[in-house]
Amino acid sequence: MEKAKITKVRKDSYGKITDIMLDDGNSYSIQDAIQMTRDDKIEGVNVGKAKNGVEFLRADPDGKEDNNLDNYPVF
């Protein structure tokens, strides 16, 4: 089975990513996307953990700025 790719993000008024859209057009909450990443269903991202314990998605490191999730188109 081919893994999905994130194509767009939705942000709240503070700029925090709240939802993602995959290449199949379906959108998911960030919490669902974190679980899907853990289940190896989304490629190009991994789960990070902030100092306060909050988990978040981040793009796999590759030295490119344009594919950071904050730089994705919004929906």
N, C-alpha and C positions, 0 to 999 in steps of 0.2 A: 504494500500500500504506500502510495506517495504521500509525503508529509505536506501539510499546508504551509503557506507563507503569509505573513502579515503584509497587507498592502496599505492600510489606512488606520488612523487612530482617532479616538474622540477624547477631548480634554475637558476638564472642568474649568471654572473661572480662575483657578490658581495655576493652570497649566499642567496639572497632574493628569496622566493618562488614566481614563476610566474604562474605556472599551477599545476593542480592536476589531478590524475587519479583515477577513481572510480572503485569499485569492478566489474562493468560490462564491464570494459575496455575502457570506454569513458573518454576523457580528456577535461578539461575546464580551461579557464583562471581563475586566482584568483578572478577577479571581478565577473565572472559568479558564481563561487563557493560561494562567499560571499552572493550573492543574493539567491542562492539555499539553503544556510544555513538559511537565514532569512525566506525562504518559508518552512522551516522544512522538507527539502528533503534529507539532509545529517546528519547522526548521528555522535556523538562523537566529534563535534567541535562547537565552538561558534564564534561570531564576536566580536573582540576587537577594541578599538580605541586608537591610539597612541596620545601622547601629542600634536603632530602637526596636529591632526585631521584625519590622514590617517587610514582607516579601514584595518583590517587584520584578518585572520583566526587563531584560536588557539585551541589546543586540550582541551577538557573538563578536568578540574583538577581532578586528581585521585592519585597523589603522585608518579606516575611512570614516569621515564625519557624516557624509550624506546618508548613510544607512542607519544612523542612530534613530531609535524610535521617536524621539522628540522632533526629528526632522521629516517624518512621514507626513503625507497629506492627511488632512482631517476630513471627517465625514459627519 
